[in-house]
Amino acid sequence: MNMIRLFGKPIRCNKSSQDKKTNEVGANLFIGNLEPEVDEKMLYDTFSAFGVLLFAKVMRDPDTGVSRGFGFISYDTFEASDAALAGMNGQFLCNRPISVSYAYKKETKGERHGSAAERLIAANRPKEGPGSGAPRAGGPATWGLLCLRCFFHFFFLGGFVRKWLLFLGIP
């Protein structure tokens, strides 16, 4: 949907700010000197070989939709972004050598992503997924919610709360 024209104006679709805050670790790279025919899919396919990409975006002119010759990508880890930086800087993409560097931060002047402080924060952030300590399906937190939900359903249906609790092994 991003940059599709509606009533002559391009639609811009972005993730909500809450999603961006939880997913990004700061492993954002600037990709410069892109050919006009390079799109998000080509950028994503090229750089996904180095790790899990959170997004790949080619910057375009809002009025014409023509590429501005640069883009941004974001990885889930600094190891992946470091590998992409080392492997792709100066390489040819569509017969043009591209430049790859850490992107400048929006909030600060002249400070780039990938600083030691950002890496330390990323290394200490809680992991998501298996083995992270987050509630899993079928785990104690899920059973607690299931029991509570079932309790209210049985209660309001005139129910069999005692039988349900006995079935779950709660005296």
C-alpha positions in Angstrom: 0.0 0.0 0.0 2.9 2.3 0.5 3.2 5.0 -2.2 0.1 3.8 -4.1 -1.7 6.8 -5.5 -5.2 7.7 -4.3 -6.8 10.8 -5.8 -3.4 11.7 -7.3 -1.6 11.7 -4.0 0.6 8.8 -2.8 -0.5 6.9 0.3 2.2 6.6 3.0 1.9 3.6 5.3 4.1 3.2 8.4 4.1 1.0 11.4 2.6 2.5 14.5 5.1 4.1 16.9 4.5 1.4 19.5 5.6 -1.3 17.0 8.7 0.6 16.1 9.7 1.1 19.7 9.5 -2.6 20.6 11.1 -4.1 17.6 14.0 -1.8 16.6 17.4 -2.1 18.3 19.1 0.7 16.3 20.7 -1.5 13.7 19.6 0.9 10.9 21.6 1.2 7.8 21.7 3.9 5.1 22.0 2.6 1.5 23.1 5.2 -0.9 23.7 5.6 -4.7 20.8 3.3 -5.7 19.6 2.9 -9.3 16.1 4.3 -9.9 14.8 0.8 -10.7 15.8 -0.6 -7.2 12.6 -1.1 -5.2 11.9 -2.3 -1.7 11.6 -5.9 -2.8 15.1 -5.9 -4.4 16.6 -4.1 -1.4 14.9 -6.6 1.0 16.0 -9.7 -1.1 19.6 -8.4 -1.4 20.1 -7.6 2.3 18.1 -10.4 3.9 21.0 -12.7 3.2 22.8 -11.1 6.2 20.0 -11.6 8.8 16.4 -10.8 9.7 15.3 -7.5 8.2 12.7 -5.5 10.1 12.1 -3.2 7.1 13.6 -2.1 3.8 12.5 1.3 2.4 13.5 3.1 -0.7 13.0 6.9 -0.4 10.8 8.3 -3.1 9.6 11.7 -4.2 6.1 12.1 -2.7 4.7 13.9 -5.9 6.2 11.7 -8.6 7.0 8.5 -6.8 10.4 8.4 -8.4 13.3 7.0 -6.4 15.5 9.6 -4.7 18.5 7.2 -5.0 18.8 6.1 -1.4 17.1 3.9 1.2 17.1 2.5 4.7 17.1 -1.0 6.1 16.9 -2.2 9.7 18.1 -5.5 11.2 17.0 -7.2 14.4 20.6 -7.5 15.6 23.8 -5.5 15.3 25.7 -8.6 14.2 23.5 -8.8 11.0 23.9 -5.1 10.3 27.7 -5.3 10.8 27.8 -8.2 8.3 25.8 -6.3 5.8 27.9 -3.2 6.2 31.1 -5.2 5.7 29.8 -7.3 2.9 27.9 -4.8 0.8 29.6 -1.4 1.1 31.1 -0.7 -2.4 29.4 -3.7 -4.0 27.5 -3.2 -7.3 23.7 -3.3 -7.3 22.1 -2.9 -10.7 25.5 -1.8 -12.2 26.1 0.9 -9.7 28.4 0.8 -6.6 26.3 1.3 -3.5 27.4 2.9 -0.2 26.3 1.4 3.0 26.7 3.1 6.4 24.9 3.4 9.7 22.1 5.9 9.4 22.0 9.2 11.2 19.6 9.3 14.2 16.5 11.5 13.8 16.6 12.9 17.3 20.3 14.0 17.3 22.5 16.0 15.1 25.4 14.1 13.5 25.1 11.0 15.7 24.8 7.7 13.9 23.1 4.4 14.8 25.4 1.6 16.0 27.1 3.4 18.9 28.5 1.4 21.8 25.7 2.6 24.0 23.0 1.4 21.6 24.8 -2.0 21.3 24.8 -2.3 25.0 21.1 -1.6 25.3 20.3 -4.0 22.5 22.4 -6.7 24.1 20.6 -6.3 27.5 17.0 -6.0 26.1 14.6 -8.8 26.9 14.4 -11.4 24.1 11.2 -12.2 22.5 10.3 -15.7 21.4 11.0 -19.2 22.7 13.0 -19.4 25.9 12.6 -15.7 26.6 10.6 -16.1 29.7 7.5 -14.6 28.1 4.2 -16.5 28.7 3.9 -19.4 26.2 0.7 -21.0 25.0 -0.2 -23.7 27.4 2.0 -22.2 30.2 0.9 -21.2 33.7 -0.2 -17.7 32.6 -2.3 -19.1 29.8 -3.9 -21.6 32.2 -4.6 -18.9 34.7 -6.4 -16.8 32.1 -8.3 -19.8 30.8 -9.4 -20.8 34.3 -10.5 -17.2 35.1 -12.4 -17.0 31.8 -14.0 -20.4 32.3 -14.9 -19.5 35.9 -16.9 -16.4 34.8 -18.6 -18.3 32.0 -19.6 -21.1 34.3 -20.6 -18.6 37.0 -22.9 -16.7 34.7 -24.3 -19.8 33.1 -25.4 -21.0 36.5 -22.8 -23.3 36.9 -20.4 -26.0 37.3 -17.5 -24.1 38.8 -16.8 -26.7 41.4 -16.6 -29.5 38.8 -14.3 -27.4 36.6 -11.9 -26.6 39.4 -11.8 -30.3 40.4 -11.1 -31.2 36.8 -8.2 -28.8 36.8 -6.9 -30.3 40.0 -7.7 -27.2 42.2 -9.4 -28.3 45.4 
